[in-house]
Amino acid sequence: MRAIRRLTVRTVLPEPLAPLGELVTNLRWSWHLPTQELFAEVDPLVWESVQHDPVALLGEVPPSRLKELAEDPVFLGRVQAAHDDLQRYLTEPRWYQNNDGDNPAAVAYFSPEFGITHVLPQYSGGLGILAGDHLKAASDLGVPIIGVGLLYRHGYFVQSLSREGWQQERYPVVDPDNLPLTLLRESDGAPARVRIGLPGGRTLVAAVWVAQVGRVPLLMLDSNVEENGPVERDVTDRLYGGTGEHRLVQEMLLGIGGVRALRTYSRITGAPAPEVFHTNEGHAGFLGLERIRELTEGEGLEFDAALEAARSGTVFTTHTPVPAGIDRFPRDLVHQYFGGDNASAGVPVERILALGTEDYEGGDPSVFNMAVMGLRLGQRANGVSRLHGVVSRGMFSGLWPSFDANEVPIGSITNGVHWPTWVAPEIMRLREENGAVRDAADWDSAIAALSDEHIWSTKRILRERLVADARRRLRVSWQQRGASEAELGWIDDALDPDVLTIGFARRVPSYKRLTLMLRDPQRLKSLLLHPERPIQLIIAGKSHPADDGGKRLIQEMVRFADDPEVRHRIVFLPNYDMGMAFPLYPGCDVWLNNPLRPYEACGTSGMKAALNGGLNLSIRDGWWDEWSDGENGWDIPSAQGVEDTDHRDDLEATALYDLIEEEVAPRFYDVSDNGVPTRWVEMMRHTLTSLGPKVLATRMVRDYVEQLYRPAAQSGRALNADYDGAVSLAKWKQRVRSAWSGVAIEHVESATADVFEMGERLRLRVFVSLGELTPGDVDVQVVHGRVDDSDELRDPEVTSLEVTEDYEQGRHRFEGEVMLDRTGAFGYTVRIVPKHELLASGAELGLAILPS
């Protein structure tokens, strides 16, 4: 019988347990082991049954147990100690407060998904987990970030398998009243509301829920409110679902509504207004339009000046290594939603369309590209690994046609992971369990002080826990597929805690190549069933609901894993999420990653495995390309450049099999008299010490603060103090663009010799015509360095020249020297680019003059 109405009944804690409620609503518990242990103490059986969800725990524990705890002085003392510890964490000065005073007062961080905890299922994969780790690390460092996202009523889908191994999706309702969230309210207690206009005179209304992530508030907009009609209520129905029009409205709510939610939050709470706006991928790009609207309609600026003021404090991060991964909408759809009766007088729809148009060679002028708009609205941009920066500069080079790809103003900050979230408690306690280690000053010393036996026995515990969890999940999956209990006796012996365990878990687009290991099924079987050195594989991953190709890959893997001959050595676990990841990363000996290079933007799962002593077996792509050193894992040779994709897959699969058979498995099973694989443990030590400091999200967030947030805040202040800077910069850009056709390099003079000795200086004189511009408007540069056989400059350096003489009719002479500090073939060219103290780089305008 179906209920006609759904209500939420919340637990009322006895007064002495009130601090426990505060511990539940601050998501610091999701990475703070002592608080989790306190929750477990409330009722260990219930804690396990609710899968470590403290809100559900308080809802399931009988009132009699709560009354008993409220009268237990020992438990109350622990609650108070945990509460006091949280208060210190929230208020004490941390790295940011002890840092440079030029830091921004606040940073707004926009993302379409956030993976904070499995209890708050508002993520689909790596982008969301990265965003969650970004907020957590910012909290630990004291960085005043405010997260902005959407609250999806169904989150992302729950994955199961049919009897035939086909992915099935289920979308359970996410009830915000049963989540660790609070509703943002006005001073009179009324729920705060955010409104944005839609075509046809409609209005989209959203509530604002706040998740407290340690010191960081995360604002989540929810359209499921009574003021909306059915269509508008469904805007935040699910993550990455629906039509293109549905996605467009979601992204309008995220970007435009998100800025309005920030303003509301600051007004109600007194929190400082953000000086920097960070767009995590293009989904939130419309935030720039809202900030321009604020300045045109609220401050009376012209569009161009408002654009400069808004973009100066905006950071854009791209995570996409392929054009197909970018949101692109039909231009007429964008015109429909930003024009007509929904148009803003200060933000003409023609200017909006121009920001997202692909008006460059190879672009499609019929579409509106969210990443292109993000780059045009952000003065600073970055990829998420060094290699991804290279890929991004090539992919978006059409926006800067006058510059070589390596000069495109897109930098890189390699992602990191939040170690308190992802490191197993046993690994955390390694130093604490050894008195000699407890006082060690650094992690290297801590690891060096541990015995091989201690490290190896700890890994055995983690592997055993993973096997138990995998068996449980495997049984549930087979039951969902229709198997009877009588068919499942084999699961009790599936996997083995003493067998080399390889993990592979990620989204299932084609380029990540879930089934590369199946290229030669018999070869894989021989590895799984090797009589002396067997391996076992634990595999997981979700395909987008609309991606039948990805679903077929999953089905192929499941059918192989169903084979009775190998099903005790290879398993596919459905519904990969954070809950599955917690035992998976620590329990695997090897983490496998075999994407098509260079299509992995970063890939942080291998980082999490490494922090738990796992060794990486990976194509040199993403983060592994820059931090693999030959001792912290194995590189799978890439056949990049082989055009036949089937042949490339065959080559790389064979290399993978060979590595496992000839290097990985022999080293794992090469044990000493005490049963410890000494050489393997040495690689574990090296992994923990060499990668530990690099892969941390705190390192990543520090990089963002120092390389992007602080410079963005300084630029924003220069333009926004009284907006004169923004007006002046906009007029200067207009003047430069209109006069650029009159700029030319007339003549270049240098020494006539063709051979120099290293250490000599090459002096150049460049005669230029600047037309209506002045020498202060330009930078005349020598671009120099080694050249290849085609005289193409490789990794060139740039030296600016100084004006030495002025002539009539806008002609000038510039001079300077270049130090010849390298032997071999050397070359140079000269160019002119715009120069202004408020530009982030000389490439910002995309203008350059080269010799004709």
WOGIBEL-V603026 format. One line per field, one symbol per residue. psi: psi as a letter, one per 20 degrees, with the letter a starting at -180 (. if undefined). Layout:
psi: ???
//
This chain:
psi: ppqiqprpoqpoqqghjghhhhhhiojhhijoghhhhgghhgngghghhjllohghghhhpqhhhhgghijohgghhhghggghgggghhhqpagghjapijqqhqppopqiqpngqihnmlqhbhgggggghggghgghijpmqoqpaqophjbrqpprqrhjjppqqqnqpoohijrmqqppqrhjiqpqqppqqrqkjqppqqroqppondippopopoimqhiqrgghhjglgqplrarhhghghghggggghgghhgggggggijqqpphpooonrihjhihhhhhggghghhijqrggghgggghhjpppppjpiqhijpppqphhghgghjacijqphimqhhhghhhjqmlrpiroiiroohhggghhiphpqqajrghhgggghghjhhimijqqhiipmobqoprrqohhgipqhhghighhiohhhhjqhrhghgghiqqghgghhghhghhhgggggggghgggghghijqrhhijhhhhjprpijqoppqoprrlrhiimhjhijhnhhgghhghjphhmqrqpoqrqqqphjnhghhhgggggghgiiphhiiiipqporlpahhhhghgghiphpppolropljogfnihhggghijjqqpoqqnrchhhijpjiijbqpopqkphohohghgggghgghggggghhggghhhjnqahjjpnghghhhgghghhhhghhjqhhgghgggghhggghggggghhhigjihgggggghgggggghihijpqohqpprqiqiprqpirpopqpppqpicirrhiiropqpoqaqqaijjppplqrppqqqpiqqarkkqqpqqrqppnjqrapqrqrqrpqqpqijqhriigijpqprp.
//
